[in-house]
């Protein structure tokens, strides 16, 4: 299937590893122009060099830094067609600091990313927004209350964008992954730092394993692509049947 991505300009936050990096790799393979950002400069530089994309170290909770990256990337690429928001503070504690961190990073980074990119998205003939949420936004699980609440809020936010922006031809969707394992990721860290929790979490997966980041990234890229041109306001759950809630 031709996803229609050749020549399109794409921004990805959290693009140096995991789901974000695999999104970038797929998009580059499909002929898209890609700009990534992530917090750690060394990781961004290595990933950008490996994939042949533009990369910048950005703390996405910093409004000015995020907006500057969006504007700079748009100028370098000659526009913006697609934005993929893929950053989380992973604030799973049950305290006020977790709520503040989740608000600044998970929620407001997404809002500011969309707002900053909107002048270019409005000019695009294939404008698309995809925000990475989580199954923790669908069901109560062992993560903290702030994490799940903001992941649910992202789905609501994207649904609102989809309705509001549909007349302009701008699509908005979310992807809710289940447990996703990759080297250097949170579940890799839990595997070594808290093996009991890891074993319990792994045991909840009916397939007997966690997702690979590329398995989630394929769904993200498809929703972002012109091949999915009439899909907007959808939350795509990619969790290997982990969650039991029924989406109607």
KEGU-93888 format. One line per field, with one value per residue (C-alpha): residue in one letter; x, y, z. Coordinates in Angstrom, 1 decimal, always signed. Each point is the difference from the previous one (the first is absolute). Layout:
BEGIN
rest = (A; ...)
c1 = (X; ...)
c2 = (Y; ...)
c3 = (Z; ...)
END
This chain:
BEGIN
rest = (X; X; X; X; X; X; X; X; X; X; X; X; X; X; X; X; X; X; X; X; X; X; X; X; X; X; X; X; X; X; X; X; X; X; X; X; X; X; X; X; X; X; X; X; X; X; X; X; X; X; X; X; X; X; X; X; X; X; X; X; X; X; X; X; X; X; X; X; X; X; X; X; X; X; X; X; X; X; X; X; X; X; X; X; X; X; X; X; X; X; X; X; X; X; X; X; X; X; X; X; X; X; X; X; X; X; X; X; X; X; X; X; X; X; X; X; X; X; X; X; X; X; X; X; X; X; X; X; X; X; X; X; X; X; X; X; X; X; X; X; X; X; X; X; X; X; X; X; X; X; X; X; X; X; X; X; X; X; X; X; X; X; X; X; X; X; X; X; X; X; X; X; X; X; X; X; X; X; X; X; X; X; X; X; X; X; X; X; X; X; X; X; X; X; X; X; X; X; X; X; X; X; X; X; X; X; X; X; X; X; X; X; X; X; X; X; X; X; X; X; X; X; X; X; X; X; X; X; X; X; X; X; X; X; X; X; X; X; X; X; X; X; X; X; X; X; X; X)
c1 = (+0.0; +1.2; -0.4; +0.3; +2.8; +2.6; +1.1; -2.2; +1.6; -0.3; +0.8; +0.4; +0.6; +1.7; +1.5; +3.4; -1.1; -2.9; -3.2; +1.0; +3.2; -1.7; -2.6; +2.9; +1.6; -3.2; -0.7; +3.5; -0.3; -3.3; +1.8; -1.2; +2.1; +0.3; +1.1; +0.2; +0.6; +0.7; +1.4; +3.4; +2.4; +2.3; -3.0; -1.5; +3.3; +0.6; -3.5; +0.0; +3.3; -1.1; -3.2; +1.1; -2.6; +0.2; +0.2; -0.1; +0.3; -3.2; -1.6; -3.6; -1.4; +1.8; -2.5; +2.4; +2.5; -2.7; -1.5; +3.5; +0.6; -3.3; +0.6; +3.7; -1.0; -2.7; +2.4; +2.6; -2.5; -2.1; -3.2; -1.7; -2.5; +0.0; +0.7; +0.5; +0.0; +1.8; +1.4; -1.0; +1.4; -0.9; -1.1; -1.5; +0.3; -3.1; +1.0; -0.4; +3.4; -1.3; -3.1; +2.1; +2.5; -2.7; -1.8; +3.1; +1.4; -2.7; -2.9; +1.4; +2.8; -2.7; -2.1; +2.9; +1.4; -3.4; -0.4; +3.5; -0.3; -3.5; +1.0; +1.8; -2.6; -2.6; +1.9; +0.6; -2.1; +0.7; -0.1; +0.0; +0.5; +0.7; +0.5; +1.3; -2.2; -0.1; -2.3; +0.4; -2.4; -2.7; +0.2; +1.1; +3.3; +3.1; +1.3; -0.6; -3.2; +1.6; +1.5; -3.3; -2.0; +2.2; +0.1; -3.8; +0.1; +2.1; -2.6; -2.7; +2.1; +0.7; -3.7; -0.8; +2.6; -1.3; -3.5; +1.2; +2.5; -1.9; -1.3; +3.6; +1.0; +2.3; -0.3; +0.8; +0.3; +1.6; +1.7; -0.2; +2.8; +0.1; +3.3; +2.8; +3.4; +3.3; +3.6; +0.4; -3.8; -2.0; -0.9; +3.7; +0.8; -2.7; +1.1; +3.4; -1.1; -3.3; -0.2; -3.0; -2.1; +1.4; -1.1; -3.5; -0.4; +1.2; -2.4; -2.9; +0.7; -2.1; +2.6; +2.6; +2.2; +0.1; -0.3; +3.1; +0.2; -0.2; -3.3; -1.5; +1.9; -1.6; -3.5; +1.1; +1.5; -3.1; -2.3; +2.2; +0.2; -2.2; -0.9; -2.2; -1.5; -3.6; +1.1; -0.3; -1.0; +1.1; +1.9; +1.9; +0.8; +3.1; +0.3; -0.1; -3.4; +1.4; -3.0; -3.5; -2.0; -2.2; +0.2; -3.5)
c2 = (+0.0; +3.5; +2.1; +3.2; +1.4; +0.7; +3.6; +0.9; +1.9; -1.6; +1.1; -2.6; +0.8; -2.7; -1.3; -1.3; -3.4; -2.4; +0.7; +3.4; -1.2; -2.8; +2.4; +2.1; -3.0; -1.1; +3.5; +0.4; -3.3; +1.3; +3.1; +2.6; +2.8; -0.3; +2.2; -1.6; +1.4; -1.5; +1.2; -1.6; +1.6; -3.1; -2.3; +2.5; +0.5; -3.7; -0.8; +2.8; -1.1; -3.6; +0.9; +3.0; +2.3; +3.4; -0.3; +2.5; -0.4; +1.6; -0.1; -0.1; +1.3; +3.3; +1.9; +2.3; -2.8; -2.2; +2.8; +1.0; -3.6; -0.2; +3.3; -0.8; -3.5; +1.5; +2.4; -2.7; -2.4; +2.5; -0.6; -2.5; -2.7; -2.4; +0.4; -3.0; +0.7; -2.8; +1.3; -0.9; +1.0; -3.6; +1.6; -3.0; +1.2; +1.0; +3.5; +3.6; -0.1; -2.8; +2.0; +3.1; -2.0; -1.8; +3.2; +1.8; -2.8; -2.4; +2.5; +3.5; -1.3; -1.5; +3.2; +2.2; -2.3; +0.1; +3.8; +0.8; -2.2; +1.2; +2.8; -2.6; -2.8; +2.4; +0.3; -3.7; -2.3; -3.0; +1.5; -2.5; +0.0; -3.2; +0.0; -3.0; -0.7; -3.3; -2.8; +1.5; +2.7; -2.7; -2.1; +0.4; -1.9; +0.0; +3.4; +3.2; +2.0; +3.0; -2.2; -1.6; +3.2; +1.9; -2.9; +0.0; +3.8; -0.4; -2.2; +2.6; +2.8; -1.7; -0.9; +3.7; +1.0; -2.5; +1.5; +3.6; -0.4; -2.4; +2.9; +1.0; -3.5; -0.4; -3.4; -0.9; -3.4; -1.8; -3.3; -1.7; -2.6; -2.7; -1.0; +0.7; -1.4; +1.2; +0.4; +3.0; +0.4; +0.1; -3.7; -0.9; +2.1; -1.6; -3.5; +0.6; +2.4; -1.6; -3.5; -0.9; +2.9; -1.0; -3.6; +1.1; +2.4; -2.5; -2.6; +2.3; -0.2; -2.8; -0.3; -0.8; +2.9; +3.8; +2.0; +0.8; +3.8; -0.6; -1.8; +3.2; +2.3; -1.7; +1.0; +3.5; +0.5; -1.5; +2.3; +3.0; -0.9; +1.0; -3.7; +0.6; +3.1; -0.5; -1.0; +2.7; +0.1; -3.7; -1.4; -3.1; -2.4; -2.2; -2.2; -3.6; -0.4; +1.3; +2.1; -1.4; +3.1; +0.0; +3.1; +0.6)
c3 = (+0.0; -0.9; +3.1; -2.0; +2.3; -2.6; +0.3; +3.0; +2.9; +3.5; +3.5; +2.7; +3.7; +2.0; -3.3; +1.3; +1.3; +0.3; -1.8; -1.2; -1.5; -1.8; -1.3; -1.4; -1.6; -1.8; -1.2; -1.4; -1.8; -1.5; -1.3; +2.6; +1.3; +3.8; +2.8; +3.5; +3.5; +3.4; +3.3; -0.1; -2.5; -0.4; -0.7; -2.6; -1.8; -0.2; -1.2; -2.5; -1.4; -0.3; -1.8; -2.0; +1.5; +1.7; +3.8; +2.8; +3.8; +1.5; +3.4; -1.3; +3.3; -0.9; -2.1; -1.7; -0.8; -1.5; -2.1; -1.2; -1.1; -1.9; -1.8; -0.8; -1.3; -2.2; -1.6; -0.6; -1.5; -1.8; +2.0; +2.2; -1.0; +3.0; +3.7; +2.3; +3.7; +1.8; +3.3; +3.5; +3.4; +1.1; +3.3; +1.8; +3.6; +2.0; +1.0; -1.2; -1.8; -2.3; -0.9; -0.8; -2.0; -2.0; -0.7; -1.2; -2.1; -1.1; -0.3; -0.7; -2.3; -2.2; +0.0; -0.7; -2.7; -1.8; +0.4; -1.2; -3.0; -1.0; -2.4; -2.1; +0.4; -1.2; -3.3; -0.4; -2.3; +2.2; +3.5; +2.9; +3.7; +2.0; +3.8; +1.8; +3.0; +2.0; +1.0; +3.5; -1.2; -0.6; +3.1; +3.6; +0.4; +2.1; -1.3; +1.9; -0.2; -1.8; -2.7; -0.9; +0.3; -2.4; -2.5; +0.0; -0.4; -3.2; -1.6; +0.9; -1.3; -3.3; -0.5; +0.5; -2.5; -2.5; +0.1; +0.0; -2.8; -2.3; -2.2; -0.7; -0.9; +3.0; +1.7; +3.6; +1.6; +3.0; +0.5; +3.3; +0.4; +2.7; +1.7; -2.5; +0.5; -1.5; +1.1; +2.2; +0.4; +3.2; -0.1; -0.6; +3.1; +2.0; -1.1; +1.7; +2.8; +1.1; -1.4; +2.1; -1.6; -3.4; +0.4; +1.2; -2.9; -2.6; +1.4; -0.8; -3.7; -1.7; -2.8; +2.6; -1.0; -0.2; -3.2; -2.1; -0.8; -3.7; +0.4; +1.5; -2.4; -3.0; +1.3; +0.8; -3.5; -1.7; +1.8; -0.8; -3.7; -2.9; -0.3; +3.0; -1.4; +1.3; +3.5; +2.6; +3.6; +0.5; +2.9; -1.2; +2.8; -0.7; +3.0; -0.9; +1.7; +3.3; +0.8; +0.4; -0.6; -3.1; -2.3; -1.5)
END
